[in-house]
Amino acid sequence: MRLSVEAGLSARNTCTKNDPPVLPGVLMWGRTMRAVRENLAPAGWVGNDDGNYSVTLSADGRMAIGVATGDEGTGVIAHMPRTKYPKGPATHAAVARNAQLDLFLPAEPDRKPTESAGPVTWLLLIACVGDQVRAELSCPAGIGDDGRVEAWKERIVLAPVKLGTPVPPDFDPGPEIDVDVIRRLP
């Protein structure tokens, strides 16, 4: 998962002040999701975008991994993180499904998911805090009144990734430089 976070950060770092303000976050989310899919593909995992809810689905269909931005508590064992933004109906449904599956798992550990049950969904939470990106792979268990995921069944905290030197908002690359290229004859 850490390699996926690094891939997302690398994409985020390509942005400059000339990009729309939303682009760094969208690139980080998208490239992190792509890297999760690429890194897990050899084990049979596949991308799934049903209902425009992007996850990576295990080969047996029992587990899904989504990517979400977390708050400053992300990646800190002593804190309980929340998603940075309220989540939509697909995440709400996934969290509700996680709670439903809890009713069956202790009594029926070998139970295969049905189409109606769906997979247990985990979130790879990522948060840029200070000079690092904190991340964790966590299984959501509850959503607060504000629509943000705030309770977790299990959390796997990853080592933070150091941020590169950010491009300052007032960065000026200077004037265009023109270089004349001419062919030299032998």
N, C-alpha and C positions, 0 to 999 in steps of 0.2 A: 504494500500500500504506500510505503514511503516513496518509492520510485514514481508512483502515480502523482503524489503530491508535488514532487520535484518537477515533473513534466508540466503540471498546471502552473507552477510558479514560473517556470521558464517561459511559458507562453505569456503570462502576465507581464513579465519583464520586458517584452518587446514593445510595450505601449509607451507612447510619449504624450506630452501635453497636447498634441494635436489630435489625439484620439478622443472620441466621445467619452465622457466620464464613466459610463457604464461598461465600456469595453474591457478594462482589466479584469473585472469580476466575472464577466461572461466568458472571457477566454480562459481564465483559471478554472472555472467550473467545467467548461466543455472539454478542455484538454486533460483535466484530471479524469473525467469520465471516460474519455477515449483511452487513456493509459490504463485505467482499471480494466477495461474490456480487452485491450491488447495483452496486458500482463496475465490475465486469467484465461485467455483463449486456449492456450496449450492444455489446460485442464478441462476443456469442454464448456467453459462458460461462454455465454453469448449475450450480445446487446439486445435489449428489449425496450421499445419505445411506445408500447400500447397506451392509448389514451394520452399521448404526448408526455408521459411520465417516464423519464429515462432511467433505467437501471441496468445492471449486469446480472444475468440470471445463471445460476449454477446448472450444470448438465442435468441433474436430476430434478430441477425445478423447485427444490425445497428452500433455496435461499436467494435473495436478491440484494444487491448493493447499489444504493443511490449516493449521490454526492450533494452536500448542502453546506452553506456557509454557517459557521457557528459564531457565538459571541466570544468575549474575552475569557470565559471559563473553559473554552475548548482546549483539550490537551493538558489540563491541569488536574491532577488526581484529586486534590483537596477541594475542588470546586465542582458544582453541578452545572454543566453547560446547557445552553439553550440554542436553538437555531436563531440566527441573527434576524431573520424575517419570518413573518407568519407564513405558514404553508397552506397549499391549496388542497382541494378535495382528494386528489390522488394520494398525497401523503397522509391525510386524515384516514383514508380507507386502509392504507398499509399499516398504520399504527393500530387501528381497530382490529385488523386481521391478526396482527401480532398478539393482541390480547386474547382473541378467540382461540388461536392455536395453543396458547398456554393452558387452556382447559383440557386439551387432549394429550399434550406431550408427556406429562408425568405418567399417566395411566397407559398410554399407547406409544411408547418410544419408537416403534417401527412403522407407525402410521404414515402412509404416503399422502402427500397433499392432493386434494382434488382440485378441479378447476375452480370451484367456488371458494375453496379455502385459500388457495394461493400460497406463495412463499413467505417465509419469515424475511422481513425487510430490515436491513441494516443501513445505516448512513455513515459515509465517510465524511465526517465534519472537518472543515478546514477554516482556519481563521488567521488573518495577518494581524499580529499583535506586536507592536514595537518593531524590533529588528529580526523577527522570526515568523515563520508560519507554523502554527500549532495544528496538530491533527489527531484524530482518534476515529476508530471504527467502533460504532456503538449501535446497540439495538434499541430503537425507540419504544417507549411503553406508555407515554401519555403526552397530551397536548394541552397547554394552558388556555385560559379564557381569551388570551390575546392571539391565539392561533399558532403560537410557536411551540415546537417540541421542547419539552422541559423535563421529562422523566425518562429514565433509561433502565432497561433490564440488565444490561451488561455493557461495560465500556472497556475498550482496548486502546490505551493511550500510546501514541507513537512518539518517537523522539522528534523534537522540533527541527525544522529546516531553517538555516540562516538565510535571511533575505539578502539579495544583492544590493548594491548601491542604488537606491531609488532615484528616478529622474525627478529633480526638483520641479515644482509647478512653474517656476519662472525660468526654466532652462531655455537658453537661446543658443541654437547650434551655430550661429554666425552666418556670414554670407555664403551664397552658393559658390562653389569652386568649380571652374571649368578647366578641364585638362584636354589639350589638343592631342589627339592620338594620330600619328602619321606612320605610314608604312615605310620602313627603310628598305631600300633596294640593296641586294647583295653586291 
